[in-house]
């Protein structure tokens, strides 16, 4: 567990206030991103983990609306700053947060403590590594696919992480790669796709929510 004092000594961070399903949360975010621009995992010069994306807010709302089953184990992959896992844990879901970037892991641990959830498991997970932290009933993630090269490793990761009767729940904005991702996962999963609209003032962002169940389960 990381203390708030040691975290703030290492990082220049500020909390962002957000409300999900009527409950307030404070998520620590980098005040600036300059120190992270040359890390592995940046896309077009931006560290993807360092921002609260609209899709993660939509996914957090979906998770908060789901009934809690204490027998089910969840994992979030590519969890960024940790907001979705924090919401899930606060709602009572048994969830593990995972990310490849060590800075993201530090921010997620600190935000979990800030929200009274120091027990939230926070683990490193690179999509390409052979070992995984177990198998799970529910795998969730937001804004995971930005490149065609992401699609196959992600589908393989689902296979390794998911229990036979499990479910994958994803959220992401509509992108060029969305159709290719959908074609790939339909080979292995029954897929439901829903559109959600996140409004901010006069603007609305369309987010796709995917729910995937292995075809072997009927």
C-alpha positions in Angstrom: 0.0 0.0 0.0 1.3 3.5 -0.9 0.7 6.4 1.5 -0.6 9.6 0.2 2.5 11.4 1.4 4.9 9.2 -0.5 2.7 9.3 -3.6 2.6 13.1 -3.7 6.3 13.2 -3.0 6.9 11.2 -6.2 4.2 12.7 -8.4 2.6 16.1 -9.2 -1.0 15.1 -9.0 -4.4 16.6 -8.6 -7.8 15.0 -7.8 -10.7 15.1 -10.3 -14.1 14.9 -8.7 -16.6 12.6 -10.4 -20.0 11.2 -9.5 -21.1 7.8 -10.6 -24.6 6.4 -9.8 -25.0 9.2 -7.2 -21.8 8.5 -5.3 -18.8 10.9 -5.3 -15.3 9.8 -6.1 -11.9 11.6 -6.3 -9.5 10.3 -8.9 -5.9 11.4 -8.9 -4.6 12.5 -12.3 -1.2 13.9 -13.4 -1.2 17.7 -13.3 1.1 17.6 -16.4 2.1 14.7 -18.6 5.6 15.9 -19.8 7.5 13.3 -17.7 5.5 10.5 -19.2 5.7 11.4 -22.9 8.6 9.0 -23.6 7.3 6.0 -21.8 6.4 2.8 -23.6 2.7 2.7 -24.3 2.3 6.3 -25.6 0.2 6.8 -28.8 0.9 9.8 -30.9 3.0 11.2 -28.1 0.2 10.8 -25.4 0.3 8.4 -22.4 -3.1 6.8 -22.8 -3.4 5.8 -19.1 -3.0 9.4 -17.9 -6.5 10.7 -18.8 -10.1 9.9 -17.7 -11.7 9.0 -21.0 -15.5 9.3 -21.6 -15.6 5.5 -22.3 -14.3 4.8 -18.8 -17.1 7.0 -17.3 -19.7 5.0 -19.3 -18.1 1.7 -18.2 -18.1 2.8 -14.6 -21.8 3.6 -14.8 -22.5 0.2 -16.4 -20.6 -1.6 -13.7 -22.3 0.4 -10.9 -25.7 -0.6 -12.3 -24.9 -4.4 -12.2 -26.0 -6.6 -9.3 -23.2 -7.7 -7.0 -22.5 -11.4 -6.9 -19.9 -12.1 -4.1 -19.0 -15.4 -5.9 -17.9 -13.7 -9.0 -14.3 -12.4 -9.5 -13.7 -9.5 -11.9 -10.6 -8.0 -13.5 -10.1 -4.7 -15.3 -7.4 -4.7 -18.0 -5.7 -1.6 -19.2 -7.3 0.2 -16.3 -5.5 3.6 -16.6 -6.0 5.7 -13.6 -8.2 3.2 -11.8 -11.5 4.9 -11.8 -13.6 2.0 -13.1 -12.1 -0.5 -10.7 -12.6 1.9 -7.8 -16.2 2.3 -8.7 -16.7 -1.4 -9.0 -15.0 -2.1 -5.7 -17.0 0.6 -4.0 -20.2 -1.0 -5.3 -19.1 -4.4 -3.8 -17.7 -6.2 -6.8 -14.7 -8.4 -6.2 -12.4 -6.8 -8.7 -8.7 -6.7 -9.5 -7.2 -3.7 -11.3 -4.4 -4.3 -13.8 -2.2 -2.1 -16.0 1.2 -2.4 -17.7 2.4 1.1 -16.9 4.1 1.4 -13.5 3.1 5.0 -13.2 -0.6 4.1 -13.8 -0.3 1.4 -11.1 1.0 4.0 -8.6 -1.9 6.4 -9.4 -4.5 3.7 -9.1 -3.1 2.6 -5.7 -3.1 6.1 -4.4 -6.7 6.8 -5.7 -7.9 3.6 -4.2 -6.6 4.6 -0.8 -8.0 8.2 -1.3 -11.5 6.6 -1.8 -11.2 4.4 1.2 -10.4 1.2 -0.8 -6.8 0.4 0.1 -7.6 -3.3 -0.2 -8.2 -3.1 -4.0 -5.8 -5.5 -5.6 -3.6 -3.6 -8.1 -1.4 -5.8 -10.3 0.9 -5.3 -13.3 -0.3 -7.0 -16.5 1.2 -6.7 -19.9 -1.0 -8.2 -22.7 1.9 -10.0 -24.2 3.1 -11.8 -21.1 2.5 -15.5 -20.7 1.4 -15.5 -17.1 -1.9 -14.0 -15.9 -3.1 -13.3 -12.4 -5.8 -16.0 -12.6 -9.0 -16.6 -14.4 -12.1 -14.5 -13.9 -15.9 -14.5 -14.3 -15.9 -10.9 -15.7 -13.2 -9.1 -17.6 -13.8 -5.4 -18.2 -11.9 -2.6 -20.0 -12.3 0.8 -21.6 -10.5 2.3 -24.6 -8.4 -0.8 -25.2 -8.2 -0.8 -29.1 -6.5 2.0 -30.9 -4.5 0.0 -33.5 -5.1 -3.0 -35.7 -2.1 -4.6 -34.0 -4.0 -4.5 -30.6 -6.9 -6.8 -31.8 -5.3 -10.3 -31.8 -3.3 -9.9 -28.6 -6.4 -8.6 -26.8 -8.6 -11.5 -28.0 -5.9 -14.0 -26.9 -5.8 -12.2 -23.5 -9.6 -12.6 -23.1 -9.2 -16.3 -23.7 -6.5 -16.7 -21.1 -8.3 -14.6 -18.4 -11.9 -15.6 -18.8 -13.5 -18.6 -17.1 -15.6 -20.8 -19.5 -18.9 -19.3 -18.5 -17.5 -15.7 -18.1 -18.3 -12.4 -19.8 -16.3 -9.6 -21.2 -17.6 -6.0 -20.9 -15.8 -3.3 -22.9 -16.5 0.4 -23.7 -14.9 2.6 -26.3 -15.6 5.4 -28.7 -16.2 4.6 -32.3 -12.8 4.4 -34.1 -11.5 3.2 -37.4 -10.4 -0.1 -35.8 -13.9 -0.8 -34.2 -15.2 -2.8 -37.2 -12.0 -4.9 -37.3 -12.2 -5.6 -33.6 -15.9 -6.5 -33.9 -15.2 -8.9 -36.8 -12.4 -10.7 -34.8 -14.3 -11.1 -31.6 -17.4 -12.4 -33.3 -15.4 -15.4 -34.4 -15.0 -16.5 -30.8 -17.8 -14.7 -28.8 -21.5 -14.0 -28.9 -21.5 -10.2 -29.1 -24.0 -7.6 -28.0 -23.3 -4.0 -28.8 -25.1 -1.0 -27.3 -24.6 2.7 -27.9 -24.4 5.1 -24.9 -24.3 8.9 -25.2 -22.3 10.8 -22.6 -23.2 14.5 -22.5 -21.0 17.3 -21.4 -22.8 20.6 -21.9 -24.1 20.9 -25.4 -21.8 18.1 -26.6 -22.4 14.3 -26.6 -19.8 11.6 -27.1 -21.0 8.2 -28.5 -19.5 5.2 -26.7 -20.0 1.6 -27.8 -20.5 -1.0 -25.0 -19.6 -4.5 -26.0 -20.7 -7.6 -24.0 -19.0 -10.8 -25.1 -19.7 -14.4 -24.0 -17.7 -17.3 -25.3 -19.5 -19.2 -28.1 -18.7 -22.5 -26.5 -21.2 -21.6 -23.8 -24.2 -21.7 -26.3 
